[in-house]
Amino acid sequence: MNIQHKDSQTSVVTGLQELVAANAAQVRDEIRAALPAGCLYLDLDLSTLSFLDSSGFGTLISLHKTLRSRNGTVRLIKPASNIQQILELTRLHRVFEIVA
């Protein structure tokens, strides 16, 4: 996982391959720790994400709540079709902005 800062308000996470029980808490904590105080936008590049379980959903929701408390937003960038389908089945596509 790689965390970059586009500018003072936008952070981008790339290189996520799996977001599962084994790594979900660590991913959440690393991302939160890396967010600058003024960060309002978090872009999660899901183009390399191959598997997402309920713990991974918990991480996404937790990050969403963190950014919402700052009046910010989380965007999910380029989710693979299987991940997009899961987001739609769980109706999380209504919670997150998804960029194809």
C-alpha positions as CSV (number, residue, x, y, z in Angstrom):
1,M,0.0,0.0,0.0
2,N,1.2,3.5,-0.9
3,I,-0.2,6.7,0.5
4,Q,0.5,9.9,-1.4
5,H,-0.6,13.5,-0.9
6,K,-1.8,15.3,-4.0
7,D,-2.1,18.5,-2.1
8,S,-2.9,19.6,1.4
9,Q,-6.6,18.5,1.0
10,T,-6.3,15.3,-1.0
11,S,-4.6,12.0,-0.2
12,V,-4.4,9.0,-2.5
13,V,-4.0,5.4,-1.5
14,T,-2.8,2.9,-4.2
15,G,-1.6,-0.7,-4.2
16,L,-4.3,-2.3,-2.2
17,Q,-4.5,-6.0,-3.2
18,E,-6.8,-7.4,-0.5
19,L,-8.8,-5.7,2.2
20,V,-9.7,-8.6,4.5
21,A,-9.8,-9.5,8.2
22,A,-6.0,-10.1,8.2
23,N,-5.1,-6.6,7.2
24,A,-8.2,-4.4,7.5
25,A,-7.4,-2.8,10.9
26,Q,-3.8,-2.2,9.9
27,V,-4.8,-0.6,6.6
28,R,-7.3,1.6,8.4
29,D,-4.8,2.7,11.1
30,E,-2.0,3.4,8.6
31,I,-4.3,5.5,6.4
32,R,-5.7,7.5,9.3
33,A,-2.2,8.1,10.7
34,A,-1.0,9.4,7.3
35,L,-3.9,11.8,6.7
36,P,-2.8,15.5,7.2
37,A,-4.9,17.6,9.5
38,G,-6.5,19.5,6.6
39,C,-7.2,16.5,4.4
40,L,-10.8,16.5,3.2
41,Y,-10.6,14.1,0.2
42,L,-9.4,10.5,0.3
43,D,-9.1,8.7,-3.0
44,L,-8.8,4.9,-2.7
45,D,-7.5,3.4,-5.9
46,L,-9.2,0.0,-6.0
47,S,-8.0,-1.0,-9.4
48,T,-5.6,-3.6,-7.9
49,L,-8.0,-4.8,-5.2
50,S,-9.0,-8.4,-5.9
51,F,-10.8,-9.3,-2.7
52,L,-12.9,-7.5,-0.1
53,D,-14.6,-9.1,2.9
54,S,-16.8,-7.7,5.7
55,S,-13.8,-6.5,7.7
56,G,-12.7,-4.6,4.6
57,F,-16.2,-3.0,4.4
58,G,-15.7,-2.0,8.0
59,T,-12.5,-0.3,7.1
60,L,-14.1,1.6,4.2
61,I,-17.0,2.7,6.4
62,S,-14.6,3.8,9.2
63,L,-12.6,5.9,6.8
64,H,-15.8,7.3,5.4
65,K,-16.8,8.4,9.0
66,T,-13.4,9.9,9.6
67,L,-13.6,12.0,6.5
68,R,-17.2,13.0,7.1
69,S,-16.3,14.3,10.5
70,R,-14.0,16.7,8.6
71,N,-16.8,17.5,6.1
72,G,-14.8,15.6,3.5
73,T,-15.4,12.5,1.3
74,V,-13.9,9.2,0.3
75,R,-13.9,8.3,-3.4
76,L,-13.4,4.8,-4.7
77,I,-11.4,4.9,-7.9
78,K,-11.6,2.2,-10.6
79,P,-13.0,-0.8,-8.7
80,A,-12.8,-4.0,-10.6
81,S,-16.1,-5.4,-11.8
82,N,-16.3,-8.0,-9.0
83,I,-15.7,-5.3,-6.3
84,Q,-18.2,-3.0,-8.0
85,Q,-20.8,-5.7,-7.9
86,I,-20.2,-6.3,-4.2
87,L,-20.5,-2.5,-3.6
88,E,-23.8,-2.5,-5.5
89,L,-25.2,-5.6,-3.7
90,T,-24.5,-4.0,-0.3
91,R,-25.7,-0.6,-1.6
92,L,-22.4,1.0,-0.6
93,H,-22.3,2.5,-4.1
94,R,-24.8,5.0,-2.6
95,V,-22.5,5.9,0.3
96,F,-19.3,6.4,-1.7
97,E,-18.5,8.3,-4.8
98,I,-17.3,5.8,-7.3
99,V,-15.1,6.9,-10.2
100,A,-14.8,4.5,-13.1
